[in-house]
Amino acid sequence: MRFISTRGQTPSVTFSEAVALGLAPDGGLFLPETLPDLSAKWQGWAKLSYSELLREFFSLFATDIPAADLARMAAAAYTKFDHPEVAPLRKLDDRTWVLELFHGPTLAFKDFALQFLGHLYEYQCLTRNESLTVLGATSGDTGAAAIHGLLGRAHAKIFILYPDGRVSPLQERQMACTAADNVYALAVDGTFDDAQAAMKTIFEDQEFRVRHRLSAVNSINLARVLAQCVYYIWAWLRLPEGVREEAEFVVPTGNFGNVLAGWLVRKMGVPLGGLRVATNQNDILYRLFTTGDYSVAEVRPSHAPSMDIQVASNFERFLYFAENCDPARVRAVMAEFKKTGRYRFANLDRDNFTASRASDAEIEAIIRDVHARYGYVVDPHTACGFKGLATDRPSVVLATAHPAKFPDVIKQAIGRESTHPTLEALKTKPLEKHRIAATVAAVRAFIEAHG
């Protein structure tokens, strides 16, 4: 299988090349030339383990990797998860399930992709006899998961940008308390969008990119999105057969990668009942899917910091399909959005999506209500998914992080903290972070000095 850029000005590449590049040289995002049809395959996948399902799914895309190597990496990817099912589907009542995606080493859904991506990166370094510089930006969980996917790997250095003071203290500790020689936690003096903009601009500098063998770890990297597709299929196969095609998957999302994975699964022929985009008060995606208006507003810090985003980078992949796979239209729309910060869709097909938004006050109330009704504690991001759940159909809410990562909000809501031994151990470790300006020059200079 070959992979193409959404902007159409990069020659097609192999899966391994798409993973290594992350962002296409023309500034676009990679997608498969054609999506595989899973309609005749998923029936045979119901009895597979999670790692076996990952292997079968990726065998359709990673056609340049020998089957034995792919199987080995898939088998190793989830050995650090603390639940035997990897992604348990928990039933709360007859119409509500929670897909627990927080059983990995950093207690967030990003571990599903980044544990596997760490093995892919190491495989590429060894087979090519090269080193790698991984650059990412995070609003909270991606950075920690990326770091722990590459922790201690001899052939890779990882630089993670995050907005100083705008991630939770425990999220910061997961990035800045590793004591690993190949990890650099870079606290920038701005928002996540500032960090992400600097990162993307650096990737556009082809000389710098090639010289440092840069690769992207954000969900602009297609391997991230594809790995997240797997848990939709896994959960859907574990629903009662009578509700599978009716159930709506409710997805807390900020950068659009998580919900995009579910949408791609539908396009590949797995009949998910629907998708609901759940946002916090930084609601660009809510506004898009309710009004057709995609416009940047001020980022306001919230109880759900991983969704404090106004420029959803994965939206470009959705745009490519929405514009009938026309890269010229994608280039025009993205150029207009970059210039004005806004694009209005006259005929956006919103049939595949519903949307909701939750304020900080609503997040606290939802955490309290879910705990009172079910004896179950959800983190602030997952709480957004419980806002306005459909009453006429079953729902699967994606639980994107462990509540212990946000002890202050949980205590405000239910009067006690949620804890986890992994996080408790971090509280006594020294922070090792580097404060830098949220500029291209500052980030480039830091990589030059430490890469």
Secondary structure, DSSP 8 states (H G I E B T S, - for coil): --EEETTS-S--B-HHHHHHH-B-TTS-BEEESS----TTTGGGGTT--HHHHHHHHHTTT-TTS-HHHHHHHHHHHTTT-SSTTSS-EEEEETTEEEEE---STTSBTHHHHHHHHHHHHHHHHHHHT--EEEEEE-SSHHHHHHHHHHTT-TTEEEEEEEETTSS-HHHHHHHH----TTEEEEEESS-HHHHHHHHHHHHH-HHHHHHTTEEE-STTSHHHHHHHHHHHHHHHHHS-TTTTTT-EEEEE-SSSHHHHHHHHHHHTT----EEEEEE-S--HHHHHHHHSEEE-------SSGGG--SS-TTHHHHHHHHTTT-HHHHHHHHHHHHHHSEEE-SS---TTEEEEE--HHHHHHHHHHHHHHHS----HHHHHHTTT--SSS-EEEEE-B-GGG-HHHHHHHHSS----HHHHHHTTS---EEEE-SSHHHHHHHHHHH-
